[in-house]
Amino acid sequence: MSLLGLGKEILVDNLLLVSRDLSLVQELSFQLKDEYNFVIASDRNSIAELLKDKSIKLVIIDMDYDDEQDSFSVLGQIKKQEATLPILMLTSEGDVIRVIKAIRLGADDYILKSTSDIYKTLKLRIKVALNEDKVDIFNNHTKMRDNVFSLGYDDYVKHVEKLVLEHLETDEKMINSSKN
């Protein structure tokens, strides 16, 4: 079992980061250390054990964790164990098909590692995911995920592509407004 707690132990929100990328773990832990306590899981057994604790408020899965299928499998495992736990997917690729698959499997959101200010974006998305009064785009995103089976596949892909573009525009607006 590979467990490593980084950050301040007195913080309220414990976030589970599923990754084998030590540099990503260190950088995220450092950049967000004032707001969150990161608990790291690098294997399936540690994920299951950590979720039993019930102190985890949100999960971030590095989609580059091992391989794509393993990332989706981990997502499914977490949703099976903790259906209501918010999950953010962190990915280096913005492939719409991957995004759709992650949403269908229960991911609440996704963040591209190539975003210009990844740490501000991640911080904002975490705050939104932990907040009960989520902004409209996230509510629409969740409604689409819940209604995916009532739509045809092509219509769903078109809608998700539109949401991805809106999402990226919203990120930039939120980042720019936080700079002022």
Backbone as CSV, one residue per row, in Angstrom:
resi,resn,N_x,N_y,N_z,CA_x,CA_y,CA_z,C_x,C_y,C_z
1,MET,0.842,-1.166,0.000,0.000,0.000,0.000,0.893,1.236,0.000
2,SER,0.550,2.204,-0.821,1.368,3.390,-0.946,0.559,4.616,-0.556
3,LEU,0.757,5.108,0.660,0.012,6.258,1.152,0.972,7.353,1.560
4,LEU,0.590,8.577,1.267,1.428,9.697,1.643,0.529,10.889,1.873
5,GLY,0.471,11.430,3.089,-0.331,12.612,3.375,0.543,13.840,3.292
6,LEU,0.162,14.786,2.456,0.930,16.009,2.307,0.039,17.191,2.658
7,GLY,0.627,18.251,3.206,-0.155,19.433,3.518,-0.366,19.551,5.008
8,LYS,-1.261,20.463,5.386,-1.527,20.718,6.799,-2.601,19.774,7.310
9,GLU,-2.320,19.146,8.403,-3.254,18.159,8.952,-4.517,18.792,9.541
10,ILE,-4.476,20.085,9.855,-5.618,20.723,10.502,-6.685,21.194,9.516
11,LEU,-6.440,21.091,8.228,-7.406,21.557,7.249,-8.630,20.653,7.221
12,VAL,-9.767,21.252,6.915,-11.023,20.528,6.918,-11.161,19.604,5.711
13,ASP,-10.821,20.105,4.543,-11.076,19.348,3.327,-9.885,18.480,2.924
14,ASN,-10.089,17.178,3.028,-9.096,16.214,2.555,-9.463,15.822,1.135
15,LEU,-8.516,15.958,0.232,-8.714,15.582,-1.154,-7.841,14.386,-1.474
16,LEU,-8.422,13.424,-2.168,-7.675,12.241,-2.577,-7.162,12.468,-3.991
17,LEU,-5.860,12.383,-4.159,-5.238,12.497,-5.476,-4.749,11.118,-5.885
18,VAL,-5.295,10.610,-6.981,-4.911,9.299,-7.494,-3.921,9.538,-8.624
19,SER,-2.660,9.273,-8.343,-1.617,9.517,-9.330,-0.357,8.746,-8.968
20,ARG,0.397,8.406,-9.998,1.716,7.802,-9.794,2.819,8.768,-10.195
21,ASP,2.431,9.984,-10.574,3.364,11.002,-11.037,3.824,11.829,-9.835
22,LEU,5.002,11.515,-9.313,5.504,12.177,-8.114,5.649,13.684,-8.294
23,SER,6.068,14.132,-9.466,6.209,15.577,-9.673,4.850,16.274,-9.648
24,LEU,3.816,15.643,-10.200,2.459,16.199,-10.145,1.978,16.259,-8.702
25,VAL,2.186,15.187,-7.966,1.781,15.127,-6.557,2.447,16.248,-5.770
26,GLN,3.728,16.402,-5.930,4.464,17.430,-5.189,4.019,18.827,-5.587
27,GLU,3.836,19.067,-6.861,3.460,20.402,-7.329,2.049,20.776,-6.892
28,LEU,1.089,19.870,-7.042,-0.279,20.154,-6.596,-0.330,20.367,-5.088
29,SER,0.360,19.519,-4.367,0.386,19.640,-2.908,0.976,20.978,-2.484
30,PHE,2.017,21.401,-3.159,2.650,22.676,-2.832,1.751,23.854,-3.216
31,GLN,1.226,23.840,-4.423,0.432,24.959,-4.921,-0.876,25.160,-4.154
32,LEU,-1.450,24.085,-3.642,-2.759,24.176,-2.986,-2.697,23.870,-1.487
33,LYS,-1.495,23.907,-0.917,-1.301,23.495,0.477,-2.040,24.358,1.483
34,ASP,-2.300,25.608,1.167,-2.982,26.485,2.116,-4.479,26.219,2.199
35,GLU,-5.045,25.596,1.176,-6.485,25.353,1.160,-6.889,23.908,1.441
36,TYR,-6.026,22.955,1.077,-6.432,21.550,1.129,-5.330,20.648,1.640
37,ASN,-5.754,19.558,2.223,-4.840,18.507,2.625,-4.954,17.390,1.591
38,PHE,-3.873,17.093,0.916,-3.885,16.034,-0.090,-3.480,14.706,0.526
39,VAL,-4.266,13.707,0.202,-3.956,12.332,0.550,-3.721,11.644,-0.792
40,ILE,-2.624,10.929,-0.897,-2.217,10.376,-2.186,-2.420,8.865,-2.221
41,ALA,-2.979,8.401,-3.326,-3.125,6.962,-3.563,-2.462,6.638,-4.888
42,SER,-1.587,5.670,-4.869,-0.930,5.281,-6.118,-1.270,3.854,-6.525
43,ASP,-2.158,3.210,-5.763,-2.595,1.871,-6.149,-4.033,1.654,-5.692
44,ARG,-4.686,0.656,-6.278,-6.113,0.396,-6.024,-6.433,0.077,-4.563
45,ASN,-5.575,-0.686,-3.909,-5.831,-1.051,-2.516,-5.856,0.177,-1.617
46,SER,-4.951,1.112,-1.862,-4.922,2.310,-1.024,-6.148,3.187,-1.283
47,ILE,-6.664,3.193,-2.507,-7.869,3.962,-2.811,-9.030,3.447,-1.974
48,ALA,-9.255,2.157,-2.014,-10.368,1.554,-1.269,-10.238,1.814,0.224
49,GLU,-9.039,1.664,0.757,-8.809,1.894,2.185,-9.058,3.353,2.568
50,LEU,-8.551,4.267,1.777,-8.708,5.688,2.081,-10.168,6.127,2.030
51,LEU,-10.935,5.567,1.121,-12.346,5.946,1.021,-13.172,5.429,2.196
52,LYS,-12.723,4.388,2.850,-13.427,3.873,4.032,-13.406,4.873,5.174
53,ASP,-12.398,5.734,5.189,-12.219,6.724,6.248,-13.344,7.751,6.290
54,LYS,-13.956,8.050,5.170,-15.060,9.010,5.035,-14.647,10.458,5.245
55,SER,-13.360,10.741,5.384,-12.933,12.137,5.531,-12.579,12.771,4.192
56,ILE,-12.551,11.971,3.136,-12.240,12.477,1.804,-13.464,13.218,1.269
57,LYS,-13.254,14.459,0.833,-14.357,15.290,0.345,-14.440,15.337,-1.181
58,LEU,-13.335,14.992,-1.861,-13.280,15.081,-3.316,-12.108,14.232,-3.792
59,VAL,-12.236,13.699,-5.004,-11.163,12.893,-5.587,-10.713,13.541,-6.894
60,ILE,-9.410,13.583,-7.086,-8.827,14.018,-8.358,-8.084,12.809,-8.922
61,ILE,-8.475,12.396,-10.123,-7.824,11.257,-10.765,-6.968,11.778,-11.912
62,ASP,-5.710,11.474,-11.866,-4.799,11.781,-12.965,-5.067,10.746,-14.049
63,MET,-5.666,11.169,-15.155,-6.012,10.219,-16.219,-4.779,9.612,-16.863
64,ASP,-3.644,10.208,-16.609,-2.397,9.644,-17.089,-1.807,8.708,-16.022
65,TYR,-2.659,8.293,-15.092,-2.335,7.449,-13.941,-1.526,6.216,-14.340
66,ASP,-2.003,5.494,-15.278,-1.303,4.305,-15.758,-1.595,4.196,-17.245
67,ASP,-2.777,3.793,-17.546,-3.254,3.854,-18.916,-4.714,4.282,-18.860
68,GLU,-5.259,4.627,-19.997,-6.616,5.169,-20.042,-7.632,4.225,-19.419
69,GLN,-7.581,2.966,-19.751,-8.546,2.010,-19.231,-8.448,1.905,-17.711
70,ASP,-7.236,1.936,-17.186,-7.067,1.851,-15.743,-7.664,3.079,-15.050
71,SER,-7.519,4.246,-15.645,-8.103,5.466,-15.080,-9.618,5.352,-15.025
72,PHE,-10.224,4.847,-16.089,-11.669,4.671,-16.104,-12.095,3.611,-15.104
73,SER,-11.310,2.583,-14.968,-11.601,1.533,-14.004,-11.552,2.074,-12.568
74,VAL,-10.559,2.908,-12.294,-10.439,3.541,-10.973,-11.650,4.434,-10.715
75,LEU,-12.061,5.201,-11.721,-13.248,6.046,-11.601,-14.469,5.199,-11.242
76,GLY,-14.651,4.102,-11.949,-15.774,3.208,-11.662,-15.710,2.617,-10.261
77,GLN,-14.515,2.243,-9.829,-14.321,1.684,-8.488,-14.732,2.702,-7.424
78,ILE,-14.307,3.946,-7.603,-14.618,4.985,-6.613,-16.117,5.262,-6.595
79,LYS,-16.743,5.380,-7.757,-18.182,5.655,-7.818,-18.984,4.506,-7.210
80,LYS,-18.486,3.274,-7.375,-19.176,2.121,-6.791,-19.101,2.179,-5.264
81,GLN,-17.962,2.605,-4.757,-17.759,2.654,-3.304,-18.387,3.900,-2.681
82,GLU,-18.288,5.040,-3.364,-18.789,6.320,-2.846,-19.492,7.071,-3.975
83,ALA,-20.755,6.747,-4.215,-21.488,7.270,-5.375,-21.613,8.788,-5.403
84,THR,-21.658,9.440,-4.255,-21.890,10.890,-4.228,-20.612,11.720,-4.136
85,LEU,-19.486,11.075,-4.038,-18.219,11.789,-3.902,-17.862,12.487,-5.214
86,PRO,-17.621,13.813,-5.182,-17.241,14.505,-6.426,-15.884,14.016,-6.929
87,ILE,-15.787,13.850,-8.246,-14.546,13.386,-8.857,-14.180,14.310,-10.011
88,LEU,-12.950,14.805,-9.974,-12.407,15.615,-11.052,-11.360,14.781,-11.774
89,MET,-11.377,14.848,-13.094,-10.393,14.139,-13.892,-9.370,15.157,-14.378
90,LEU,-8.126,14.860,-14.176,-7.029,15.708,-14.626,-6.369,14.994,-15.799
91,THR,-6.297,15.651,-16.951,-5.821,14.964,-18.140,-4.925,15.852,-18.996
92,SER,-4.034,15.235,-19.709,-3.174,15.979,-20.632,-3.794,16.038,-22.024
93,GLU,-4.875,15.279,-22.239,-5.538,15.247,-23.536,-6.974,15.726,-23.411
94,GLY,-7.425,16.536,-24.357,-8.784,17.065,-24.338,-9.707,16.364,-25.307
95,ASP,-9.477,15.092,-25.563,-10.274,14.313,-26.491,-11.718,14.217,-25.992
96,VAL,-12.655,14.673,-26.817,-14.064,14.714,-26.435,-14.592,13.329,-26.080
97,ILE,-14.180,12.310,-26.784,-14.654,10.944,-26.513,-14.233,10.510,-25.111
98,ARG,-12.999,10.825,-24.718,-12.531,10.496,-23.360,-13.351,11.241,-22.314
99,VAL,-13.632,12.516,-22.602,-14.426,13.333,-21.676,-15.815,12.728,-21.508
100,ILE,-16.444,12.369,-22.613,-17.781,11.775,-22.570,-17.763,10.482,-21.761
101,LYS,-16.782,9.653,-22.004,-16.691,8.381,-21.277,-16.527,8.630,-19.785
102,ALA,-15.674,9.585,-19.416,-15.464,9.900,-17.996,-16.751,10.402,-17.356
103,ILE,-17.485,11.249,-18.056,-18.743,11.775,-17.527,-19.764,10.658,-17.376
104,ARG,-19.845,9.802,-18.370,-20.786,8.671,-18.288,-20.475,7.767,-17.092
105,LEU,-19.202,7.649,-16.778,-18.809,6.789,-15.662,-18.925,7.484,-14.305
106,GLY,-19.248,8.783,-14.318,-19.498,9.460,-13.051,-18.588,10.609,-12.694
107,ALA,-17.660,10.982,-13.569,-16.813,12.138,-13.270,-17.669,13.402,-13.256
108,ASP,-17.378,14.289,-12.334,-18.122,15.537,-12.241,-17.530,16.626,-13.120
109,ASP,-16.248,16.527,-13.393,-15.596,17.549,-14.186,-14.249,17.033,-14.672
110,TYR,-13.627,17.781,-15.539,-12.329,17.419,-16.081,-11.532,18.706,-16.255
111,ILE,-10.248,18.596,-16.094,-9.350,19.743,-16.210,-8.185,19.328,-17.085
112,LEU,-7.881,20.157,-18.057,-6.728,19.903,-18.913,-5.464,20.393,-18.219
113,LYS,-4.448,19.556,-18.199,-3.174,19.953,-17.599,-2.534,21.097,-18.373
114,SER,-2.896,21.241,-19.637,-2.287,22.279,-20.467,-2.930,23.650,-20.285
115,THR,-3.941,23.767,-19.425,-4.569,25.058,-19.162,-3.507,26.038,-18.687
116,SER,-3.618,27.289,-19.156,-2.561,28.272,-18.899,-2.236,28.437,-17.410
117,ASP,-3.227,28.450,-16.567,-2.966,28.545,-15.129,-3.674,27.389,-14.435
118,ILE,-3.094,26.224,-14.556,-3.710,24.993,-14.083,-4.056,25.036,-12.597
119,TYR,-3.232,25.667,-11.787,-3.476,25.649,-10.346,-4.650,26.536,-9.962
120,LYS,-4.773,27.698,-10.583,-5.942,28.543,-10.327,-7.202,27.861,-10.833
121,THR,-7.117,27.259,-12.007,-8.266,26.556,-12.569,-8.677,25.411,-11.665
122,LEU,-7.728,24.613,-11.238,-8.020,23.482,-10.361,-8.614,23.958,-9.043
123,LYS,-8.052,25.006,-8.484,-8.558,25.558,-7.226,-10.023,25.996,-7.378
124,LEU,-10.336,26.664,-8.476,-11.708,27.105,-8.725,-12.642,25.921,-8.919
125,ARG,-12.202,24.923,-9.662,-13.055,23.754,-9.898,-13.290,22.954,-8.614
126,ILE,-12.288,22.885,-7.771,-12.453,22.199,-6.488,-13.484,22.939,-5.649
127,LYS,-13.348,24.261,-5.582,-14.305,25.060,-4.800,-15.727,24.872,-5.306
128,VAL,-15.890,24.860,-6.625,-17.215,24.670,-7.199,-17.731,23.266,-6.871
129,ALA,-16.884,22.264,-7.022,-17.313,20.880,-6.767,-17.690,20.655,-5.305
130,LEU,-17.038,21.353,-4.397,-17.326,21.191,-2.973,-18.488,22.070,-2.506
131,ASN,-18.887,22.993,-3.342,-19.954,23.925,-3.004,-21.296,23.353,-3.450
132,GLU,-22.302,23.442,-2.587,-23.618,22.927,-2.945,-24.304,23.797,-3.990
133,ASP,-23.986,25.068,-4.035,-24.573,25.996,-5.006,-23.660,26.102,-6.217
134,LYS,-23.608,25.037,-6.996,-22.716,24.994,-8.150,-23.195,25.962,-9.217
135,VAL,-22.242,26.477,-9.997,-22.594,27.387,-11.084,-23.361,26.640,-12.160
136,ASP,-24.094,27.381,-12.959,-25.001,26.793,-13.943,-24.346,25.807,-14.891
137,ILE,-23.148,26.105,-15.349,-22.531,25.206,-16.335,-22.308,23.812,-15.756
138,PHE,-21.992,23.735,-14.467,-21.798,22.433,-13.851,-23.128,21.719,-13.673
139,ASN,-24.178,22.464,-13.323,-25.504,21.859,-13.215,-25.958,21.334,-14.572
140,ASN,-25.741,22.116,-15.617,-26.113,21.669,-16.957,-25.322,20.436,-17.349
141,HIS,-24.050,20.426,-16.998,-23.161,19.305,-17.290,-23.698,18.032,-16.626
142,THR,-24.079,18.132,-15.368,-24.592,16.988,-14.622,-25.924,16.529,-15.192
143,LYS,-26.795,17.470,-15.547,-28.075,17.105,-16.142,-27.864,16.346,-17.445
144,MET,-26.890,16.800,-18.247,-26.612,16.101,-19.496,-26.120,14.688,-19.227
145,ARG,-25.262,14.548,-18.226,-24.753,13.215,-17.904,-25.911,12.316,-17.481
146,ASP,-26.824,12.857,-16.677,-27.949,12.064,-16.201,-28.922,11.704,-17.317
147,ASN,-28.964,12.543,-18.353,-29.907,12.313,-19.453,-29.261,11.704,-20.689
148,VAL,-28.037,11.225,-20.562,-27.296,10.747,-21.729,-28.034,9.632,-22.471
149,PHE,-28.738,8.800,-21.756,-29.388,7.676,-22.413,-30.642,8.092,-23.168
150,SER,-31.182,9.282,-22.848,-32.361,9.745,-23.569,-31.989,10.464,-24.868
151,LEU,-30.727,10.799,-25.029,-30.245,11.460,-26.246,-29.584,10.444,-27.163
152,GLY,-29.565,10.763,-28.421,-28.780,9.966,-29.349,-27.308,10.278,-29.135
153,TYR,-26.457,9.364,-29.468,-25.025,9.529,-29.255,-24.484,10.772,-29.953
154,ASP,-24.869,10.980,-31.210,-24.360,12.135,-31.965,-24.785,13.451,-31.323
155,ASP,-26.047,13.533,-30.867,-26.513,14.749,-30.205,-25.761,14.982,-28.905
156,TYR,-25.499,13.913,-28.200,-24.765,14.040,-26.942,-23.340,14.536,-27.187
157,VAL,-22.670,13.982,-28.184,-21.306,14.411,-28.516,-21.302,15.893,-28.885
158,LYS,-22.248,16.334,-29.691,-22.329,17.746,-30.079,-22.539,18.630,-28.845
159,HIS,-23.422,18.203,-27.965,-23.678,19.007,-26.773,-22.445,19.075,-25.869
160,VAL,-21.760,17.959,-25.694,-20.562,17.956,-24.846,-19.476,18.819,-25.471
161,GLU,-19.333,18.778,-26.787,-18.354,19.651,-27.441,-18.671,21.117,-27.151
162,LYS,-19.950,21.470,-27.210,-20.373,22.840,-26.902,-20.053,23.170,-25.445
163,LEU,-20.349,22.246,-24.538,-20.067,22.475,-23.115,-18.575,22.632,-22.855
164,VAL,-17.765,21.835,-23.539,-16.313,21.932,-23.357,-15.846,23.335,-23.733
165,LEU,-16.311,23.843,-24.853,-15.929,25.194,-25.267,-16.426,26.243,-24.272
166,GLU,-17.676,26.117,-23.824,-18.208,27.051,-22.828,-17.414,26.965,-21.536
167,HIS,-17.065,25.759,-21.178,-16.330,25.498,-19.948,-14.967,26.187,-19.980
168,LEU,-14.273,26.056,-21.101,-12.967,26.688,-21.238,-13.092,28.202,-21.204
169,GLU,-14.134,28.748,-21.831,-14.362,30.195,-21.789,-14.660,30.647,-20.362
170,THR,-15.460,29.882,-19.644,-15.788,30.212,-18.259,-14.541,30.186,-17.391
171,ASP,-13.686,29.180,-17.603,-12.427,29.107,-16.854,-11.611,30.372,-17.040
172,GLU,-11.456,30.767,-18.293,-10.648,31.955,-18.576,-11.252,33.191,-17.933
173,LYS,-12.583,33.318,-17.980,-13.251,34.471,-17.352,-13.035,34.456,-15.848
174,MET,-13.163,33.278,-15.221,-12.994,33.162,-13.775,-11.559,33.479,-13.384
175,ILE,-10.619,33.007,-14.149,-9.202,33.268,-13.851,-8.911,34.739,-14.022
176,ASN,-9.394,35.331,-15.107,-9.143,36.742,-15.334,-9.789,37.621,-14.266
177,SER,-11.012,37.263,-13.827,-11.674,38.059,-12.804,-10.993,37.904,-11.447
178,SER,-10.373,36.748,-11.194,-9.678,36.557,-9.919,-8.351,37.307,-9.882
179,LYS,-7.829,37.665,-11.066,-6.584,38.430,-11.123,-6.816,39.878,-10.752
180,ASN,-8.051,40.355,-10.960,-8.377,41.777,-10.682,-8.665,42.041,-9.244
